[in-house]
Amino acid sequence: MHWSVALLFALLGGSAAYTQVTAWRAESANPPIGRFAAVDGLRIHYTDQGQGRPLILVHGASTSLLDFHASIAGPLAARHRVIAADRPGHGYSERPAAAWPNPLAQAHLIHGLAQALGVERPMLVGHSWAGALVLAYLLAYPDEAAGAVLLAGGTHPWEGGVAWYNDLAGVPVLGSLFAYTVGGALGPLAIDGGIAEVLSPDPVPDGYRSRTGVDLSLRPRAFLANAEDVRRLSPFLAAQRAGYARIQIPLLLITGDADDLVPAWNHADRLILEVPTARQVVIPGAGHGLHHSRLDVVVGLIEDFVAETAAARDVGH
């Protein structure tokens, strides 16, 4: 064997071993904190805390339900029943192997979880990627949600594609090889930069990386799941948007005017023109991670919206 080939195999082998070590460390530092429910043959990891009107929190890309436990879940649980779920393939929820669980398929899983927990007409809260999931839920189950809140939610297709590593992850064989070797080894070195980008222009809160368990997203299977979700979202939204005018459930869009990752001009600003029941609140200076950087403001807006929709429903009855 030529020495260069031998060196390549040695590097790949070392990277694969290091990737397994980092995955083990991430899971050891961030074990499951909730329970598991069987939904459509998959084990879905979720947490359930508090009492009162039910809220279901659904996280965005490159994270897990820990993103909400490090931000708004606790404060909201002081007055409400708050359920947070790991999306399939993220955190500790299983992912189907046969086909991509698009936002509609994931909405079906969240609906199944709600049924398994005896939750009726929840308020749905989705951050970023989960904006597409929440809207899919409203379209699929128009009478089974009290309302919905999108936090910097992704709602419409965009131009410009996705990051190169998400494209690479979709290449047969090569994508998996990358995830289990070089990508898994280099990910920990790049993650702090990614966190800063999500929170920008605000500073990263102390302990953010550990409290959100974001290193779980670097595990090879989670990386591949996230890359597929991100890579295939825009074409899905190009089709889903045709149904937005049918949504009649109260919808609150919370955005930051400094969000360059999911900019309001391409998402919330367009959605509010298509959904008659939608209204938007813009938080000055906030970036994409506004439920961390503007925690108190976001919690207050959600609580007021829950109370308002409940009062309107009571009057209607």
Secondary structure, 3 states (H helix, E strand, C coil): CCHHHHHHHHHHHHHHHHHHHHHHHHHHHCCCCCEEEEECCEEEEEEEECCCCEEEEECCCCCCCHHHHCCCHHHHHCCCEEEEECCCCCCCCCCCCCCCCCHHHHHHHHHHHHHHCCCCCCEEEEECCHHHHHHHHHHHCCCCCCEEEEECCCCCCCCCCCCHHHHHHCCCCHHHHHHHCHHHHHHHHHHHHHHHHHHCCCCCCCCHHHHHCHHHHHCHHHHHHHHHHHHHHHHHHHHHHHHHHHCCCCEEEEEECCCCCCCHHHCHHHHCCCCCCEEEEEECCCCCCHHHHCHHHHHHHHHHHHHHHHHHHHHHC
